């Protein structure tokens, strides 16, 4: 965790060994959420089109019952919906709807 004051964690949550919460902006974790080993929640980025390479950050929200599996990456500005699963090694750059399962690399929904 980068800045503790920008992290809110609900009840009955589990954050695995080696998980990295780069919270330059707020990360909000609901109740009954699992962030598995080696997962990365990254609220920071840069604007590659800006000659000054300014920050392009955004918050992350993990809603109740969601699971970010081992070595998955959730990028800035993403909300992972209630009871959604981000599978092992998935890369998520867009919101994940409630109940969805993102299990393939590059965040392609399967099933």
N, C-alpha and C positions, 0 to 999 in steps of 0.2 A: 504494500500500500504506500502511495506517495504522500498524500496529505490526509491524515485521519479525519479532519474536520469536514472533508468533502465526501465522506462515506456514511451511508445509513444502511444498517443491516437489521432485518426483521427477526422474528423469532424462529427457532428450530432450523437454523441455517448451518451449512457446513462449507468451509473454504479449505480446499485441499492443500497439501504440502506443495510448495513451489508455484502456487497460483500467483499471478502478478496483476495487481490492481493499480494501473497507472491512472490515477484519478486527478488529473489536472483540472477537470470539471467534475461535477457530482456523479457518483455512482450510487444508485438506490437499489437495494436488494430487498425484495419482499419476504414474506414468511415462507418457510418450508422450501428454500432454494438450496441447490447444490452447485457449487463451483468446484469442479474436480481438479486433480493434481495437474500442475503445469498449464492450466488455462490462463489466457491473457485477456483482460478487460482493459482496452486502451482508449481513453477519452481524448488523446492528443493526436494531432496531425499538423501538417503544413499545407498551405496553398501552393501547389506546384506551378500554377500559372502566374503567381505573384513574383515579380523580380526581387522583392525583399524577402520572399519565402516566409511570410507571416504565418502565425498560428491559425489553424482551422480546427478548433476543438469542439466537442459536443458531449453532453452527458450520456450515460448509459443507465437503462432501467431493466432490471430483471424482476418480472412480476411473480406473484405467488406461485409456488410449485414448479418453477422452471428449473432446468438442469443444463449447465454448460459443462460438457464432458471433457475428458482429459485432452490437453493440448489444443483445445478449440480456441479460436480468437474471435472476440466480439469488438468491433470497431466503434468509433465515436458516433454519437447520435442515434444509436440503435436501442430499440425496446424489444426485449424478448418477452413474448406474451405469456399469460397464465398457462401453466402446465405444458409449456413448449419445451422441446429438447433440441439442443445444439450438440450434435454428435461429435465424437472424437475427431480431432484435427480439422473440423470444419472452420471455414473463414466466413464470418457474417458481417456484411456491410450495410444491410437493409433490415428493417423491422421484421421480426418473426411473429406471425399471427398466433394467437392463443391456440394451444393444442397441436401446433405444427411440429414436425420432426425434420430437422435439417441434418442430414447424415452424410452427405457426400462432400468431397472437397469443393471449395468455392461457393459453398452455401446453396447448392442446388437442392430443392426439396425432392425427397424420394418417398413414394408410397402414398 
